[in-house]
Amino acid sequence: MRPQGRQRTNNGVQECDWSSGELENLAIYVDPGRDLLADTYRTWRGVLVPITVEGMPAALQKIGRGEFNTCTVTTGLGPKQAIETTWIGKGDPRPGNDACEFAEQATALVIRKLPPQR
């Protein structure tokens, strides 16, 4: 992975994107204009699993089969505040190479860096 992410606007929201150049990619974005977690439950596809990340409600979406190793974790931070993390990996999903595990870890790192709420 590149040590520093690339910031861009994607579909009208700010996103930070990291890529290893080897078909692995991590993208994290926040959309402050809608309830992203509720929208995820309304529009999910693939496998949707309710989870928590750092004590926050979240939904894990595993998409594809076989070598399609992609996962999105949407985590609610508050009303109309959520973070969405997508990991696109390579190779068969398995312990140690699971896109959902990597997406959860990246989300947890971001949440730990947020300032405390007052």
C-alpha positions in Angstrom: 0.0 0.0 0.0 1.1 3.6 -0.6 2.0 5.1 2.8 -0.2 8.1 2.1 -3.7 8.0 0.8 -5.0 9.8 -2.2 -7.9 12.2 -1.5 -10.5 12.6 -4.1 -14.2 13.3 -4.6 -16.2 10.2 -5.6 -20.0 10.6 -6.3 -20.0 13.9 -4.5 -18.4 12.7 -1.3 -14.8 13.0 0.0 -12.9 9.7 -0.1 -9.4 8.7 0.7 -7.9 5.8 -1.3 -4.9 3.6 -1.0 -3.7 1.1 -3.5 -0.8 -1.3 -3.6 -0.7 -1.6 -7.4 -1.2 -5.3 -6.9 -5.0 -5.3 -7.2 -5.4 -4.5 -3.5 -7.2 -1.3 -2.7 -8.6 0.4 0.5 -11.1 3.3 0.2 -12.7 5.1 3.1 -15.3 7.8 2.9 -17.9 9.7 4.9 -21.2 11.1 3.5 -22.5 13.7 6.0 -25.7 14.2 4.1 -27.5 11.0 4.7 -27.9 8.1 7.1 -25.4 5.8 5.4 -25.9 2.9 7.8 -29.7 2.9 7.4 -29.2 3.1 3.6 -26.9 0.1 3.7 -29.6 -2.0 5.4 -32.2 -0.8 2.8 -30.1 -1.5 -0.3 -27.7 -4.4 0.7 -26.6 -7.0 -1.8 -24.5 -10.1 -1.2 -24.0 -11.2 2.4 -24.9 -8.6 5.1 -23.8 -9.2 8.7 -24.6 -6.9 11.6 -21.4 -6.2 13.6 -19.9 -3.6 15.9 -16.6 -1.8 15.3 -15.0 -0.1 18.4 -18.5 -0.3 20.1 -20.3 1.4 17.1 -23.1 -0.3 15.1 -21.9 -1.5 11.7 -22.8 -3.7 8.8 -20.4 -5.9 6.9 -21.1 -6.6 3.2 -19.3 -9.5 1.6 -19.6 -9.4 -2.1 -18.7 -12.1 -4.6 -17.3 -15.6 -4.4 -14.0 -17.4 -5.1 -11.2 -15.0 -5.8 -13.5 -12.0 -5.6 -12.2 -10.9 -2.2 -14.2 -7.6 -1.5 -15.8 -6.4 1.6 -17.5 -3.1 2.7 -17.9 -2.2 6.3 -20.4 0.7 7.0 -20.2 2.0 10.6 -22.7 4.4 12.2 -21.0 7.2 14.2 -24.1 9.2 15.0 -27.2 10.7 13.3 -26.3 11.2 9.6 -22.7 10.3 10.5 -21.2 7.1 9.2 -18.0 5.9 7.7 -17.8 3.4 4.9 -14.6 1.3 4.3 -14.1 -0.9 1.3 -11.2 -3.4 0.9 -10.6 -5.0 -2.4 -8.1 -7.8 -2.1 -6.6 -10.5 -4.3 -6.7 -14.2 -4.0 -9.2 -16.5 -2.3 -10.7 -15.2 1.0 -9.3 -17.1 3.9 -8.0 -16.4 7.4 -5.1 -14.0 7.0 -6.4 -12.9 3.6 -10.0 -11.8 4.4 -11.1 -8.5 2.9 -13.7 -8.1 5.8 -11.0 -8.5 8.4 -8.9 -5.8 6.7 -11.8 -3.4 6.3 -12.8 -3.8 9.9 -9.2 -3.2 11.1 -9.0 0.0 8.9 -12.3 1.3 10.3 -11.2 0.6 13.9 -8.0 2.6 13.3 -10.0 5.6 12.0 -12.5 5.5 14.8 -9.7 5.4 17.4 -8.3 8.6 15.8 -11.6 10.6 16.1 -11.8 13.2 18.8 -13.9 12.3 21.8 -17.6 13.4 21.5 -18.8 16.0 24.0 
